[in-house]
Amino acid sequence: MTRPGNGEKTVRPGNDGEEDLSGERREREKHMFRQTKAFSGFAVDDVETARKFYAETLGLEVSEENGMLTLHLAEGGKVLVYPKHGHVPASYTILNFPVDDIDAAVDGLVGRGVVFERYDGLPQDDRGVMREEGPPIAWFKDPAGNVLSVLQGG
């Protein structure tokens, strides 16, 4: 073992001979998730029904592995969709889809059977679009009851 303070690194017993890089290691660990390609996930009650909805209704690329789905989003984004026994839908928006034209997006989704949510106290138009308090946004649910949105811009 060397003495710290002589410009040498300290090797501590019980560390399998691994050097304690103290400051260097702390700095690396502080930023350890900066380059990680993190992803989000949410639960559904029926993976096959979810696959059909996300692939056929929303037109997303969807892959399946180990009984779970991966939604492939623009620019390499991914979202994991997994089955959960006793699933309780999220009561908040779990996934937002930015669009250039919210009216065209709402029309297209309605044409595919999507029903838009209406919330008491929110200033939504007859199509379910809220155009005040931020970008125009409209909410809908997936077959498992999870809340999704389309919003203009973003």
Secondary structure by P-SEA (a helix, b strand, c coil): cccccccbbbbbcccccccccaaaaaaaaaacccccccccccccccaaaaaaaacccccccccccccbbbbbcccbbbbbbbbbccccccccccbbbbbccaaaaaaaaaaabbbbbbbccccccccccccccccbbbbbbcccbbbbbccccc
